[in-house]
């Protein structure tokens, strides 16, 4: 009876509340209250298990529908199955048994089966935008601590970049781009005008406070695309647009590196140190063939650098290179295939007058170049500082899949 009342829409609300609970507990630990780091880890463990129980309960009545053909569903599932394969190959037993992976797999299977209500997605996004901004503002005011210390030189107003509802400033900014895109889409449709306007303001303010640059490029492109989504020129040229948008994001780091070297700006020339991490992987490319090194062995401390900041990173600030390190050729090929299919599906939605799938897909693509939005951050692995599990960014991956599911089924303009 309970299983029939549950839906992806309900689960999105439960996940959002869980995200707030987990980050609140972590911030309490950072504030040196009575909450210990072990308390935080236990909260991640038990809330993840609760979400897993709910998702399995939700999935049981519709288990047979998993076989229904849907290329978007299968390409997302494939990403997780590739990781499972390399974990088996490298005998990453703790990772294989992690409830984080099981939860991600179950949700990925069934987000494409349940019909999600667009209004629910809108309201969840508005809630996230407001919470993200409020927490970020409290962090700027030093009422509560940030989740991760990250000071950017040259900033006068901001001494330490806020993290909001997430665990670092990059995640906060890209999450804000997604909430901006969702509210901009519904504002264009003149739905919940006041709430969506507020969410847009909160999203833009969060991006500004996070002191990250690349999200503003996304906001400009996304805003322009959503504003013109009703135009026949945009709809009729969806194939070209589906190629142009990823091409812009691929070219952006190259232009930044060349321009930075010409004017002597090392931040631009090195993409704030990212090129060092990227070179670390590309210079050792032979070590990761054919199936990478697995989840457990990827990026141990001082893998790329003994610098205090970079030595602690468990990823190369690039999702494609991380997949290559963990899963070799299979991993990077799978991620490329995912974006080829999702950009194509987003283009088909654009042809019907809906730019929202393209906006979110573009955000994940660009963030995959400069960040690791699909990273799993498995907790409880030996010698690993990563401890966030699905609370790193998976809530937004779930929103992305839900939006793709809705618009891939649409027959006419929403």
N, C-alpha and C positions, 0 to 999 in steps of 0.2 A: 504493500500500500504506500509506504513511504517512498519507495523507489519511483513510483509513478508520479508522485508530486514533485520530485526533483527535476531540475532542468539545468542547462548550461547557464541560463540567465541567473538562476538562484545561486549556482556555484560561483559565478563571477562576484556576486555580493559577498559570499562567504570568504572567497579568496582575498577580496579587497580588505575586509575586516581583519583577516589573518595577517595580511601584509602590514597593516597598521599596528597590530598587536606585536608582531615580531620586531619591527623596527623600534617600537616604543620600549620594549624590553632591552634591546641592544643599546639604545640611547641611555637608559637608566644605568646600565652597566658602565657605559662610558663616563657617565656623570659621577661615578664612584659612590653610588648609593648602596643599599643593602643587596642589590642584585649582583651576582657574580657571573663570570664568563660561563661557568658550567651551567648556571641557571638559564642563561641565554641559549646555550647549546641544547639543553633539554627542551626548551620551548620550541626550537626549530624541529627537533625530533618528533615531539608529540603532536604539534600542529600539523606537521607533514603527514604523520600517520592518520590523523583525523581527516585531513583532506583526501588521503588515499582511500580510507573506508567509505567516505561519502561518494567519491568518484566511482568506486567499484559498485556500490549500491545503486548508483544512478545508471551504470552501464549494463548491469545484469539483464534487465528486461529487453534491451535492444542489442544484445550481443550478436545475434545473427546478421544484423545489418552491417557489421563491419566488413562483410564481403562485397558490399555494393561498390561498384567501380567509381572512383573519384581520384583523378591524377594528383590533385592538390593534397588530398588526404594522404595518399600513399607516399608522396615525396617528403612530407613532414615525418611520417612514420619511419621512412627509410633512414633519415638522419640518426634517429635513436637506435635503430637496428644495426647500423654500421658501427656505432659505439659499442653495442653489445658484442658484436663479432670480434672487434679488436680487444675487448676486455677478456673474452674467452681465449683468444690467441695468446694474450700476455698474462693470463691467469690473474687478473685483477679481481680477486674474489670479493673483497669488501665493496668494490664499486658495483659489481654484478648484483649483489644483494641489496643495494641501496634502495630504500623506498622512494628516494628522489627520482631515480630513473623510471621506476615502475609507475609512479604518479604521472610523470611527463608522458609516458607511453599511453597510459589509459586515457588521459585527457585528450591527447592528440588524436586518438582513435575516434572518440565520441563527440568531439566538438563539431565534427562534420556531419554527424547523424542528427543531433538535436537541432531544431530550428530555433535560433536565438532571435529575440525581439530587438529590433533596432533601437527602440526607445530605452531598453535596458542598457544597451551598450552606451548610449548617449548619457544616461544618468550615472552609470558607473564611472565613465570618463570625467564627467563634471565633478563628481565626488573626489576622484583621484587628483584632479587639477587643483582643487581648493585645498585638500589636505597637503599636497606637495608644497604649495606656496606657503601655507600657514607654518608648517614645520620648518621650511627654509627661512622664513622671516624670523621665527623664534631663534634659529641658529645664528642668523646675522646679528640679532640683538643680544646674543650670548646668554639667552635664557636657558637654552638646552645646548648640549655639545653636538658637533657634527659626528656623523658615523665614521668618517675617515678624514684624517688630517691631509689637507692638500692646499697649500698656499701657492698662489701664482704671483710671480714677481711683477711689479708694476701696477698692482691694484691698490688703490688708496682706500676706497670705501670698504672693501671686503678683506679682512685679515685672514680668514680661513673659509674656503668655498663651501657653501651649504650643500647638504645631501638630501634634504627633504624626506620623502617617503622611501627613498632607496638608500643604498650603501655607499655611493660615491657621487661626486658632482657630475660625472659624465652620464651615469644612468639617470640622474635627476633631469638633466637637460634633454636627453633623447626621449625620456618618458613625457616630458612637457611638450615636445614636438608632436608626439602622438595625440596627446589630449587636445592640443591646439588644432590639429587636423580634424579630429572627430567633431569638435565644437564648431569649427569653421564650416564644415560640411552641413551640419544641421542648422546653423545660422543662415546659411545660404538658402536652405529650404524653409526658413522662417518658422522653425520649431523651437520652442522653449527659448525665446529670444533673449530674455533677461539673464537666465541661467547660463546659456551658452556664451553670451557676451562676457559675463563674469569669469567663466572658465577660460576664455581666450586671454583676458587680461592677466589672470593668475598664471597661465601657461607661459606667456611672454615674459612676465616678471620673474618667473622661476628660471627661465633660460638666461635672462640678464644677470640674475644673482649668482648663477652657477659659473659665470665667467668663462663659458665655452664659446668658441667662435663658429664652428661648423654648423650648429643647429640653426643659426640665423640664415644660412644659405638655404637650408631645407625649408624653413618657414616661408622665405620669399618664393621659392619654386612651388611649394604646396599651395600657398595662398593664391598665387596666380592661376594655378591649374584648377583649383576649386571654383574660383570666381568665374572662369571661362568654361566650366564643364558642360554647360548647356549649349555652347556654340557648336554648330555643325562642323566648323573648321577643326575643332579639337576632336570631336567624335569621329569624323571621317578619316583623320590622320592618326588614329590610335596606334597603329603599328610603328609609325615613325617615332612617335612620342615615347613608346615603350623601349625604343632603342636609344633615343637621345638622352633620356633622364639617367639611366645607368652610365652612359658614356661620359656625361658631365661629372659624375661622382668619381669615376675611374681617373679622369684627367685632372681632377682637382689637386690631389697630392703631388702629382708630377709638376704641375704649374707652381705650386707652393714651394717645392724644393728648388726648382730652377730660379724662380724669382727671389727666394731667400738667399741663394748663393750669389746672385747678381748684386743685391743691395747690402750684403753682409749681415743679414738678420738670421742668426743661427736658430732661433725658435721656428721661423718659417722653413729654413733649410733642412732642419731635422724633424719637423713636425712635432716640436716639443719633446724630442728624444725618441720618438717612435722608430725612426730609421735605424737606430742602434739595435733595437729589439728585432726589427724585421731582418736586418743584415745577419743577426745572430742565427736566425733560422735558415735563411737562404744560403748562407755560407757553409752550412752543415747539412745540406739537403739530402745527401746520400744516407745519412744516419736514420732517416725516417721512411725509407723504402723497405719493403712494399706496404707495411701495415702500421707505420708509426711506432710509437713506444708505449702506447696505451695511456689510460687515464692516470694511473697511480704514478708513473715515472715521468710524466710530462712536466717540464719546468720546475725542477727542484730548486732550492735556494741557490743563488749565485749561478744559475744556469747560463745567463747571458752577461751578467755584470756583478761586480762586488760592491757597486754603489748601494748606499743604504736604502734608497727608494726602489730602484729597479731590481735589486737582488731578491726582493720579497714578492715581486709579481709572479703570478702563476699562469701567465699568458703573455703573448707578444703584442697586445693591443691591436690585434687584427684577427678576426674570426676565421678567415680563410687559412692563415698560417697556423693558427691553433689547431684547426681540424687536420692540417697536414702533419703537425707534430704528433698528435694523438692517434690519428687513423691513417696516415700516409696518403697515397693516391686516392684511395676510396673516400676518405673524409673530405678532401678538397673538391673532388669530382661531385660528390653528393651535394655539397653546399652550392656549387656553381649550378647544378641542375635545379636545385630548389629555387634559386633566384630567376633562372630562365623561365620556369613554369609559373612562378608567382607574378613575374612581370607580364607574362603573356595573359594570365588570368585577369590581372589588374587592367591591362589594356582592353580586354574584352568588356570589362565593366565600364571603362571610360567611353567605349563606343556606344554604350547605352545611356550615357549621361551621368555616370557616377565616378567621381575622381577619388573617393575615399580609399578604396583598395590600393590605388597607385600611390597615394600619399603615404600610407603606412608601410607599404613594401619598399618605397624609396627611402624611408627613414631607417628601416632595418638594414637595407643595403649599405647606405652610407655609414651607419654606425658599425657595421661589420668590417668596414675598412679602417676605422679609427678606434674601435672599441670591440667588445666581445659580448653582444647582446644575447647570444644563444648559449653562452657558457653555462655549465651546469653547477659549478661550485659545490661539489659534493662534500657534505660534512663528514666528520669522523674518519677521514682517511689519515694514515700515519704520515707524520712530518709535513702536513699541509695546513696552511693558515686559512684556506678557503672554508667557509662554514655557513654559507647562506642558503644553499640548496635552491629550491624553487623560488625563494624570496629575493633572489638577485634581480631577475627581470622577467621571469616566466609569466607573470600576470599579463604583461604586455604582449608576449608571444601568443598567449591565449586569446587576447583581444584581436590580434592580427589574424589568427586562424579563423576566429568567429566571423570577422568582417569578410574575409575571403569566401567563407562558406556561404554567407548570405548572398553576396553579390554574384557568386558563380552560378547560383540557382535562379537569379532574377531574369525575367523574360522581357521586362520593359523598364522604363525609367522609374527609379525610386523617388 
